[in-house]
Protein backbone atom coordinates (compact mmCIF):
# COMPACT_ATOMS: atom_id res chain seq x y z
CA UNK A 1 0.00 0.00 0.00
CA UNK A 2 2.82 2.38 0.91
CA UNK A 3 4.54 1.75 -2.46
CA UNK A 4 1.32 2.49 -4.38
CA UNK A 5 0.89 5.77 -2.52
CA UNK A 6 4.53 6.67 -3.09
CA UNK A 7 4.21 6.07 -6.86
CA UNK A 8 0.94 7.97 -7.02
CA UNK A 9 2.48 11.01 -5.31
CA UNK A 10 5.50 10.80 -7.59
CA UNK A 11 3.24 10.69 -10.66
CA UNK A 12 1.17 13.69 -9.47
CA UNK A 13 4.31 15.70 -8.70
CA UNK A 14 5.90 14.99 -12.09
CA UNK A 15 2.69 15.64 -14.00
CA UNK A 16 2.01 18.99 -12.37
CA UNK A 17 5.60 20.20 -12.58
CA UNK A 18 5.91 19.40 -16.30
CA UNK A 19 2.69 21.16 -17.23
CA UNK A 20 3.32 24.49 -18.98
CA UNK A 21 0.05 26.11 -18.01
CA UNK A 22 -0.67 28.04 -14.83
CA UNK A 23 -3.88 27.04 -13.05
CA UNK A 24 -5.78 28.79 -10.31
CA UNK A 25 -8.64 27.86 -8.01
CA UNK A 26 -11.00 29.74 -10.35
CA UNK A 27 -10.36 27.19 -13.07
CA UNK A 28 -8.33 29.67 -15.09
CA UNK A 29 -5.85 28.19 -17.51
CA UNK A 30 -3.30 30.84 -18.38
CA UNK A 31 -0.03 30.20 -20.22
CA UNK A 32 2.85 30.19 -17.73
CA UNK A 33 4.70 32.74 -19.90
CA UNK A 34 1.83 35.23 -19.57
CA UNK A 35 2.63 37.76 -16.87
CA UNK A 36 0.62 40.83 -17.91
CA UNK A 37 -2.87 41.84 -18.95
CA UNK A 38 -4.14 45.01 -20.59
CA UNK A 39 -7.75 46.17 -20.75
CA UNK A 40 -8.56 49.06 -23.05
CA UNK A 41 -11.47 51.40 -22.28
CA UNK A 42 -14.77 49.98 -23.54
CA UNK A 43 -16.42 52.95 -25.22
CA UNK A 44 -20.19 53.15 -25.39
CA UNK A 45 -21.45 52.79 -28.98
CA UNK A 46 -25.04 51.96 -27.99
CA UNK A 47 -27.93 54.13 -29.18
CA UNK A 48 -28.87 54.77 -25.56
CA UNK A 49 -25.85 55.70 -23.45
CA UNK A 50 -25.76 55.30 -19.69
CA UNK A 51 -23.06 57.71 -18.48
CA UNK A 52 -21.17 55.34 -16.18
CA UNK A 53 -21.57 52.02 -18.01
CA UNK A 54 -18.28 52.13 -19.96
CA UNK A 55 -16.28 52.99 -16.87
CA UNK A 56 -18.12 50.41 -14.74
CA UNK A 57 -17.56 47.57 -17.22
CA UNK A 58 -13.92 48.43 -17.96
CA UNK A 59 -12.94 48.72 -14.30
CA UNK A 60 -14.83 45.59 -13.27
CA UNK A 61 -13.05 43.58 -15.99
CA UNK A 62 -9.67 44.85 -14.77
CA UNK A 63 -10.51 44.18 -11.12
CA UNK A 64 -11.80 40.68 -11.84
CA UNK A 65 -8.57 39.62 -13.55
CA UNK A 66 -6.42 41.18 -10.83
CA UNK A 67 -8.43 39.41 -8.11
CA UNK A 68 -8.69 36.02 -9.84
CA UNK A 69 -5.22 35.71 -11.41
CA UNK A 70 -1.62 36.65 -10.70
CA UNK A 71 -1.39 38.73 -13.89
CA UNK A 72 -0.08 42.28 -13.62
CA UNK A 73 -2.24 45.00 -15.18
CA UNK A 74 -0.42 47.27 -17.65
CA UNK A 75 -1.72 50.08 -19.88
CA UNK A 76 -1.25 48.46 -23.29
CA UNK A 77 0.08 45.42 -25.13
CA UNK A 78 -0.27 42.93 -22.31
CA UNK A 79 0.37 39.25 -22.83
CA UNK A 80 -3.41 38.98 -22.69
CA UNK A 81 -5.28 41.93 -24.22
CA UNK A 82 -8.91 43.02 -24.08
CA UNK A 83 -10.65 45.72 -26.07
CA UNK A 84 -14.16 46.35 -27.32
CA UNK A 85 -17.24 48.44 -26.88
CA UNK A 86 -20.72 48.54 -25.38
CA UNK A 87 -22.94 47.87 -28.39
CA UNK A 88 -26.41 47.85 -26.85
CA UNK A 89 -28.20 49.26 -23.81
CA UNK A 90 -31.94 48.71 -24.06
CA UNK A 91 -34.99 48.80 -21.86
CA UNK A 92 -37.93 46.91 -23.35
CA UNK A 93 -41.33 45.96 -22.01
CA UNK A 94 -42.00 42.27 -21.45
CA UNK A 95 -44.86 40.38 -19.82
CA UNK A 96 -47.70 42.27 -21.46
CA UNK A 97 -50.94 42.17 -19.43
CA UNK A 98 -54.51 41.93 -20.76
CA UNK A 99 -54.84 45.73 -20.84
CA UNK A 100 -51.76 45.84 -23.12
CA UNK A 101 -49.46 47.32 -20.50
CA UNK A 102 -46.19 45.78 -19.44
CA UNK A 103 -46.00 44.06 -16.08
CA UNK A 104 -42.23 43.89 -16.36
CA UNK A 105 -39.41 45.59 -18.21
CA UNK A 106 -36.06 44.17 -19.26
CA UNK A 107 -32.74 45.99 -19.09
CA UNK A 108 -30.44 44.38 -21.66
CA UNK A 109 -26.72 45.13 -22.13
CA UNK A 110 -24.58 43.75 -24.94
CA UNK A 111 -20.78 44.08 -25.07
CA UNK A 112 -18.47 43.30 -27.97
CA UNK A 113 -15.11 41.94 -26.75
CA UNK A 114 -11.87 41.37 -28.65
CA UNK A 115 -9.40 39.13 -26.84
CA UNK A 116 -5.81 38.50 -27.88
CA UNK A 117 -3.63 35.88 -26.22
CA UNK A 118 -0.06 36.53 -27.42
CA UNK A 119 1.06 33.04 -26.37
CA UNK A 120 -1.80 30.98 -27.80
CA UNK A 121 -3.53 32.51 -30.83
CA UNK A 122 -6.06 29.65 -30.83
CA UNK A 123 -7.62 31.31 -27.77
CA UNK A 124 -8.15 34.68 -29.52
CA UNK A 125 -11.75 35.71 -30.11
CA UNK A 126 -14.07 38.53 -31.05
CA UNK A 127 -17.50 37.92 -29.58
CA UNK A 128 -20.59 39.66 -28.25
CA UNK A 129 -21.76 38.93 -24.73
CA UNK A 130 -25.32 39.68 -23.69
CA UNK A 131 -26.99 39.75 -20.27
CA UNK A 132 -30.20 41.20 -18.89
CA UNK A 133 -32.26 41.80 -15.77
CA UNK A 134 -36.04 41.96 -15.53
CA UNK A 135 -37.75 44.35 -13.15
CA UNK A 136 -41.28 45.43 -12.29
CA UNK A 137 -42.58 48.06 -14.69
CA UNK A 138 -44.05 49.95 -11.74
CA UNK A 139 -40.50 50.80 -10.61
CA UNK A 140 -38.83 54.02 -11.65
CA UNK A 141 -35.20 53.23 -12.49
CA UNK A 142 -33.99 56.52 -11.05
CA UNK A 143 -35.56 55.76 -7.66
CA UNK A 144 -33.19 54.95 -4.84
CA UNK A 145 -32.83 51.36 -3.69
CA UNK A 146 -33.38 51.32 0.07
CA UNK A 147 -30.69 48.67 0.66
CA UNK A 148 -27.85 50.26 -1.32
CA UNK A 149 -28.71 53.94 -1.51
CA UNK A 150 -28.05 53.85 -5.26
CA UNK A 151 -30.59 54.03 -8.03
CA UNK A 152 -32.36 50.88 -9.10
CA UNK A 153 -30.79 51.30 -12.55
CA UNK A 154 -27.25 51.45 -11.14
CA UNK A 155 -27.87 48.28 -9.13
CA UNK A 156 -29.24 46.46 -12.18
CA UNK A 157 -26.22 47.59 -14.22
CA UNK A 158 -23.82 46.30 -11.55
CA UNK A 159 -25.53 42.90 -11.52
CA UNK A 160 -25.46 42.65 -15.31
CA UNK A 161 -21.83 43.83 -15.55
CA UNK A 162 -20.77 41.22 -12.96
CA UNK A 163 -22.28 38.48 -15.12
CA UNK A 164 -20.81 39.89 -18.33
CA UNK A 165 -17.33 40.08 -16.82
CA UNK A 166 -17.59 36.52 -15.55
CA UNK A 167 -18.67 35.39 -19.04
CA UNK A 168 -15.69 37.18 -20.63
CA UNK A 169 -13.28 35.72 -18.04
CA UNK A 170 -14.61 32.22 -18.61
CA UNK A 171 -14.39 32.50 -22.39
CA UNK A 172 -10.85 33.90 -22.26
CA UNK A 173 -9.12 31.75 -19.65
CA UNK A 174 -11.34 28.98 -18.31
CA UNK A 175 -11.21 25.74 -20.26
CA UNK A 176 -14.09 23.71 -18.85
C-alpha positions as a Python dict, from the first residue, in 0.01 Angstrom:
ca = {
    (1, 'X'): (0, 0, 0),
    (2, 'X'): (282, 238, 91),
    (3, 'X'): (454, 175, -246),
    (4, 'X'): (132, 249, -438),
    (5, 'X'): (89, 577, -252),
    (6, 'X'): (453, 667, -309),
    (7, 'X'): (421, 607, -686),
    (8, 'X'): (94, 797, -702),
    (9, 'X'): (248, 1101, -531),
    (10, 'X'): (550, 1080, -759),
    (11, 'X'): (324, 1069, -1066),
    (12, 'X'): (117, 1369, -947),
    (13, 'X'): (431, 1570, -870),
    (14, 'X'): (590, 1499, -1209),
    (15, 'X'): (269, 1564, -1400),
    (16, 'X'): (201, 1899, -1237),
    (17, 'X'): (560, 2020, -1258),
    (18, 'X'): (591, 1940, -1630),
    (19, 'X'): (269, 2116, -1723),
    (20, 'X'): (332, 2449, -1898),
    (21, 'X'): (5, 2611, -1801),
    (22, 'X'): (-67, 2804, -1483),
    (23, 'X'): (-388, 2704, -1305),
    (24, 'X'): (-578, 2879, -1031),
    (25, 'X'): (-864, 2786, -801),
    (26, 'X'): (-1100, 2974, -1035),
    (27, 'X'): (-1036, 2719, -1307),
    (28, 'X'): (-833, 2967, -1509),
    (29, 'X'): (-585, 2819, -1751),
    (30, 'X'): (-330, 3084, -1838),
    (31, 'X'): (-3, 3020, -2022),
    (32, 'X'): (285, 3019, -1773),
    (33, 'X'): (470, 3274, -1990),
    (34, 'X'): (183, 3523, -1957),
    (35, 'X'): (263, 3776, -1687),
    (36, 'X'): (62, 4083, -1791),
    (37, 'X'): (-287, 4184, -1895),
    (38, 'X'): (-414, 4501, -2059),
    (39, 'X'): (-775, 4617, -2075),
    (40, 'X'): (-856, 4906, -2305),
    (41, 'X'): (-1147, 5140, -2228),
    (42, 'X'): (-1477, 4998, -2354),
    (43, 'X'): (-1642, 5295, -2522),
    (44, 'X'): (-2019, 5315, -2539),
    (45, 'X'): (-2145, 5279, -2898),
    (46, 'X'): (-2504, 5196, -2799),
    (47, 'X'): (-2793, 5413, -2918),
    (48, 'X'): (-2887, 5477, -2556),
    (49, 'X'): (-2585, 5570, -2345),
    (50, 'X'): (-2576, 5530, -1969),
    (51, 'X'): (-2306, 5771, -1848),
    (52, 'X'): (-2117, 5534, -1618),
    (53, 'X'): (-2157, 5202, -1801),
    (54, 'X'): (-1828, 5213, -1996),
    (55, 'X'): (-1628, 5299, -1687),
    (56, 'X'): (-1812, 5041, -1474),
    (57, 'X'): (-1756, 4757, -1722),
    (58, 'X'): (-1392, 4843, -1796),
    (59, 'X'): (-1294, 4872, -1430),
    (60, 'X'): (-1483, 4559, -1327),
    (61, 'X'): (-1305, 4358, -1599),
    (62, 'X'): (-967, 4485, -1477),
    (63, 'X'): (-1051, 4418, -1112),
    (64, 'X'): (-1180, 4068, -1184),
    (65, 'X'): (-857, 3962, -1355),
    (66, 'X'): (-642, 4118, -1083),
    (67, 'X'): (-843, 3941, -811),
    (68, 'X'): (-869, 3602, -984),
    (69, 'X'): (-522, 3571, -1141),
    (70, 'X'): (-162, 3665, -1070),
    (71, 'X'): (-139, 3873, -1389),
    (72, 'X'): (-8, 4228, -1362),
    (73, 'X'): (-224, 4500, -1518),
    (74, 'X'): (-42, 4727, -1765),
    (75, 'X'): (-172, 5008, -1988),
    (76, 'X'): (-125, 4846, -2329),
    (77, 'X'): (8, 4542, -2513),
    (78, 'X'): (-27, 4293, -2231),
    (79, 'X'): (37, 3925, -2283),
    (80, 'X'): (-341, 3898, -2269),
    (81, 'X'): (-528, 4193, -2422),
    (82, 'X'): (-891, 4302, -2408),
    (83, 'X'): (-1065, 4572, -2607),
    (84, 'X'): (-1416, 4635, -2732),
    (85, 'X'): (-1724, 4844, -2688),
    (86, 'X'): (-2072, 4854, -2538),
    (87, 'X'): (-2294, 4787, -2839),
    (88, 'X'): (-2641, 4785, -2685),
    (89, 'X'): (-2820, 4926, -2381),
    (90, 'X'): (-3194, 4871, -2406),
    (91, 'X'): (-3499, 4880, -2186),
    (92, 'X'): (-3793, 4691, -2335),
    (93, 'X'): (-4133, 4596, -2201),
    (94, 'X'): (-4200, 4227, -2145),
    (95, 'X'): (-4486, 4038, -1982),
    (96, 'X'): (-4770, 4227, -2146),
    (97, 'X'): (-5094, 4217, -1943),
    (98, 'X'): (-5451, 4193, -2076),
    (99, 'X'): (-5484, 4573, -2084),
    (100, 'X'): (-5176, 4584, -2312),
    (101, 'X'): (-4946, 4732, -2050),
    (102, 'X'): (-4619, 4578, -1944),
    (103, 'X'): (-4600, 4406, -1608),
    (104, 'X'): (-4223, 4389, -1636),
    (105, 'X'): (-3941, 4559, -1821),
    (106, 'X'): (-3606, 4417, -1926),
    (107, 'X'): (-3274, 4599, -1909),
    (108, 'X'): (-3044, 4438, -2166),
    (109, 'X'): (-2672, 4513, -2213),
    (110, 'X'): (-2458, 4375, -2494),
    (111, 'X'): (-2078, 4408, -2507),
    (112, 'X'): (-1847, 4330, -2797),
    (113, 'X'): (-1511, 4194, -2675),
    (114, 'X'): (-1187, 4137, -2865),
    (115, 'X'): (-940, 3913, -2684),
    (116, 'X'): (-581, 3850, -2788),
    (117, 'X'): (-363, 3588, -2622),
    (118, 'X'): (-6, 3653, -2742),
    (119, 'X'): (106, 3304, -2637),
    (120, 'X'): (-180, 3098, -2780),
    (121, 'X'): (-353, 3251, -3083),
    (122, 'X'): (-606, 2965, -3083),
    (123, 'X'): (-762, 3131, -2777),
    (124, 'X'): (-815, 3468, -2952),
    (125, 'X'): (-1175, 3571, -3011),
    (126, 'X'): (-1407, 3853, -3105),
    (127, 'X'): (-1750, 3792, -2958),
    (128, 'X'): (-2059, 3966, -2825),
    (129, 'X'): (-2176, 3893, -2473),
    (130, 'X'): (-2532, 3968, -2369),
    (131, 'X'): (-2699, 3975, -2027),
    (132, 'X'): (-3020, 4120, -1889),
    (133, 'X'): (-3226, 4180, -1577),
    (134, 'X'): (-3604, 4196, -1553),
    (135, 'X'): (-3775, 4435, -1315),
    (136, 'X'): (-4128, 4543, -1229),
    (137, 'X'): (-4258, 4806, -1469),
    (138, 'X'): (-4405, 4995, -1174),
    (139, 'X'): (-4050, 5080, -1061),
    (140, 'X'): (-3883, 5402, -1165),
    (141, 'X'): (-3520, 5323, -1249),
    (142, 'X'): (-3399, 5652, -1105),
    (143, 'X'): (-3556, 5576, -766),
    (144, 'X'): (-3319, 5495, -484),
    (145, 'X'): (-3283, 5136, -369),
    (146, 'X'): (-3338, 5132, 7),
    (147, 'X'): (-3069, 4867, 66),
    (148, 'X'): (-2785, 5026, -132),
    (149, 'X'): (-2871, 5394, -151),
    (150, 'X'): (-2805, 5385, -526),
    (151, 'X'): (-3059, 5403, -803),
    (152, 'X'): (-3236, 5088, -910),
    (153, 'X'): (-3079, 5130, -1255),
    (154, 'X'): (-2725, 5145, -1114),
    (155, 'X'): (-2787, 4828, -913),
    (156, 'X'): (-2924, 4646, -1218),
    (157, 'X'): (-2622, 4759, -1422),
    (158, 'X'): (-2382, 4630, -1155),
    (159, 'X'): (-2553, 4290, -1152),
    (160, 'X'): (-2546, 4265, -1531),
    (161, 'X'): (-2183, 4383, -1555),
    (162, 'X'): (-2077, 4122, -1296),
    (163, 'X'): (-2228, 3848, -1512),
    (164, 'X'): (-2081, 3989, -1833),
    (165, 'X'): (-1733, 4008, -1682),
    (166, 'X'): (-1759, 3652, -1555),
    (167, 'X'): (-1867, 3539, -1904),
    (168, 'X'): (-1569, 3718, -2063),
    (169, 'X'): (-1328, 3572, -1804),
    (170, 'X'): (-1461, 3222, -1861),
    (171, 'X'): (-1439, 3250, -2239),
    (172, 'X'): (-1085, 3390, -2226),
    (173, 'X'): (-912, 3175, -1965),
    (174, 'X'): (-1134, 2898, -1831),
    (175, 'X'): (-1121, 2574, -2026),
    (176, 'X'): (-1409, 2371, -1885),
}
